[in-house]
Amino acid sequence: MALVRFDASESSTGQLSGRSRSVAAGQHPRHATDLLEELETVVQPVGGWPGIDLIAVGVGPGSFTGLRICVATARALAQALDKPVGPVGTLAALARGIGEQSEAEARPRLAVLDARRGEAFAALHGPNGEELWPPLVTSPAKLAERLATLPEAPLAAGSGALRFRDELEAAGAEVLPDAEPAHRVSARHVCVLAEAGRPARPESIEPIYLRPPDAELWLERDTH
């Protein structure tokens, strides 16, 4: 989740602040316990919540637990504080980061996240940010088949692009070097897209999962 403060004298997103928490190997993510604490830290430099004009939230695809907690928190804050909230697709934010690379000029941008289970979340955006492929979940082999039909090689990034680099590059995509920050979804890009989009009613915002959670699959398996 990201927060935006607008400056009327500027044509782009105003003051931005981002924080991240790493998780040690073997530990579980701490979304539920740390998110509100981190948000309070971020809003302090602008005078607290009165200085925030828009709550931007990434709605996925991504991890089930993280999405549920972030979307629920954004909805609750928007309702409690009477703030507009802007939902942003995770892959769209990732594609925007790819577009800032010098190599991306006039080229399609392929955003790929590691979806686990040997699959990838992917979306293809054009040089101007337009969506060419809507978000999908697929195997690296099927994604490679789709890439092979493109008239121009896309520039790819994301955790899935790193994991499936060999398959994507064999199909013609160019994957950014491992150390490039464009492989991570940036709160700044979430904010920029939320500012450019339309706020939504808090109750209307739902996570984009693209597939059933593991718990549902296990339940279905156990009942057969």
C-alpha positions in Angstrom: 0.0 0.0 0.0 1.2 3.5 -0.8 0.2 7.0 0.2 0.2 10.1 -1.9 0.3 13.8 -1.0 -0.4 16.1 -3.9 1.1 19.6 -4.4 -1.1 21.8 -6.5 1.9 23.6 -7.9 3.3 20.4 -9.4 2.0 18.4 -12.3 3.1 15.1 -11.0 2.8 13.2 -7.7 4.0 15.3 -4.8 5.8 14.1 -1.7 6.5 10.3 -1.6 7.9 8.1 1.1 8.4 4.4 1.0 9.5 1.8 3.4 10.1 -1.9 3.2 10.7 -4.8 5.6 12.8 -7.8 4.8 11.9 -11.2 6.1 14.6 -13.6 7.2 14.8 -17.1 5.9 12.3 -19.3 7.6 10.2 -16.4 9.0 6.7 -15.6 8.0 5.8 -12.2 6.5 4.5 -9.7 9.1 1.9 -7.9 7.2 -0.8 -8.1 9.9 1.4 -6.9 12.7 3.6 -4.3 11.0 1.6 -2.6 8.2 -0.3 0.0 10.3 2.9 0.8 12.3 4.8 1.4 9.1 2.0 3.6 7.7 2.0 5.8 10.7 5.7 6.3 10.3 5.3 7.2 6.7 2.6 9.8 7.3 4.4 11.7 10.1 6.6 13.9 7.8 3.5 15.4 6.2 1.7 16.1 9.4 -0.1 12.8 9.8 -3.2 11.6 8.0 -4.6 15.2 7.3 -1.7 15.6 4.9 -2.6 12.6 2.8 -4.9 13.1 -0.2 -5.1 9.6 -1.7 -4.5 6.1 -0.5 -3.1 3.9 -3.3 -3.2 0.1 -3.0 -1.8 -2.6 -5.1 -4.6 -5.1 -5.7 -2.5 -7.9 -7.2 -1.9 -10.4 -8.5 0.5 -11.5 -5.7 0.5 -13.4 -2.4 -2.9 -14.2 -1.1 -2.3 -13.2 2.5 -0.5 -10.0 1.6 -3.2 -8.9 -0.8 -6.0 -9.7 1.6 -4.4 -7.7 4.4 -3.4 -4.7 2.3 -6.7 -4.4 0.5 -8.7 -4.7 3.7 -6.4 -2.1 5.4 -6.8 0.3 2.5 -10.5 -0.1 2.5 -10.8 0.4 6.3 -8.6 3.5 6.3 -10.4 5.1 3.4 -13.7 4.6 5.1 -12.5 5.7 8.5 -10.6 8.8 7.3 -12.9 9.7 4.4 -10.0 9.5 1.9 -10.2 8.4 -1.7 -8.5 5.2 -2.5 -7.0 4.2 -5.8 -6.6 0.5 -6.8 -3.6 -0.3 -9.0 -2.7 -3.6 -10.6 0.7 -4.9 -9.4 1.8 -5.9 -12.9 0.9 -2.4 -14.2 3.1 -0.9 -11.6 5.9 -3.3 -12.5 5.5 -2.5 -16.2 5.8 1.3 -15.4 9.1 0.7 -13.7 10.3 -1.3 -16.8 9.3 1.6 -18.9 11.7 3.9 -17.1 14.7 1.9 -18.4 16.6 3.4 -21.4 16.3 0.0 -23.2 12.5 0.2 -23.0 12.0 3.1 -25.5 9.4 2.3 -28.1 9.3 -1.4 -26.9 6.6 -3.5 -25.2 7.2 -4.2 -21.5 6.6 -7.6 -20.1 5.9 -7.7 -16.3 6.3 -11.2 -14.8 5.9 -12.2 -11.2 6.7 -15.6 -9.6 3.4 -17.1 -8.9 4.8 -20.2 -7.2 3.6 -23.7 -8.1 5.9 -23.4 -11.2 3.7 -20.7 -12.7 4.0 -17.0 -13.5 1.7 -13.9 -13.3 2.3 -11.9 -16.4 1.0 -8.9 -18.4 2.2 -7.1 -21.5 2.1 -3.3 -21.8 2.9 -1.2 -24.8 5.4 1.6 -25.1 2.9 4.2 -23.8 1.8 2.0 -20.9 -1.3 0.6 -22.7 -2.3 -2.9 -21.7 -1.7 -5.4 -24.5 -2.2 -8.5 -22.5 -4.4 -8.4 -19.4 -3.0 -10.1 -16.3 -2.8 -13.9 -16.6 -1.4 -16.8 -14.7 0.4 -19.4 -16.8 3.2 -21.8 -17.0 6.6 -20.5 -18.3 6.3 -22.8 -21.3 2.9 -21.4 -22.3 4.1 -17.9 -21.7 7.1 -18.6 -23.9 4.7 -19.7 -26.7 2.8 -16.4 -26.5 6.1 -14.5 -26.6 7.3 -16.3 -29.7 4.3 -14.8 -31.6 5.1 -11.2 -30.9 6.4 -9.1 -33.7 8.9 -7.3 -31.4 10.9 -8.6 -28.4 9.6 -7.2 -25.1 11.8 -6.0 -22.2 11.0 -8.1 -19.2 11.4 -7.7 -15.4 10.0 -9.0 -12.2 10.6 -11.9 -9.8 9.1 -14.3 -12.4 11.3 -12.9 -15.2 14.3 -13.7 -13.0 13.1 -17.2 -12.1 12.1 -18.1 -15.7 14.9 -16.1 -17.4 16.0 -19.0 -19.6 12.5 -19.8 -21.0 11.7 -16.1 -21.6 15.0 -15.3 -23.3 14.7 -18.4 -25.5 11.4 -17.1 -26.7 12.9 -13.8 -27.6 12.3 -11.6 -24.5 15.1 -9.5 -23.1 15.2 -9.8 -19.3 16.9 -7.0 -17.4 20.1 -7.8 -15.4 19.4 -9.3 -12.0 20.6 -6.2 -10.0 18.2 -3.8 -11.7 15.6 -2.3 -9.3 12.9 -2.6 -12.0 12.5 -6.2 -10.9 10.7 -5.0 -7.7 7.3 -3.4 -7.6 7.8 0.2 -6.5 5.4 2.2 -4.2 6.3 5.2 -6.3 4.9 3.6 -9.4 1.8 2.5 -7.5 1.3 6.1 -6.4 1.8 7.6 -9.9 -0.7 5.2 -11.5 -3.2 5.8 -8.7 -3.0 9.5 -9.2 -3.6 9.1 -12.9 -6.5 6.8 -12.4 -9.9 7.1 -10.9 -10.6 6.6 -7.2 -12.9 3.7 -6.4 -15.4 3.2 -3.6 -13.6 1.4 -0.8 -16.2 -1.4 -0.7 -15.7 -2.1 -4.4 -12.0 -2.8 -4.3 -11.2 -6.5 -4.4 -7.8 -8.4 -4.7 -6.9 -9.8 -8.1 -5.9 -13.4 -7.4 -6.2 -15.0 -10.9 -6.4 -18.5 -9.3 -7.9 -20.2 -6.2 -5.8 -20.0 -3.0 -4.0 -23.1 -1.8 -6.5 -23.6 1.0 -9.3 -24.0 -1.5 -7.4 -26.5 -3.6 -6.5 -28.5 -0.5 -10.2 -28.5 0.6 -11.3 -29.6 -2.9 -8.6 -32.4 -2.9 -9.6 -33.6 0.5 -13.3 -33.8 -0.4 -12.7 -36.0 -3.4 
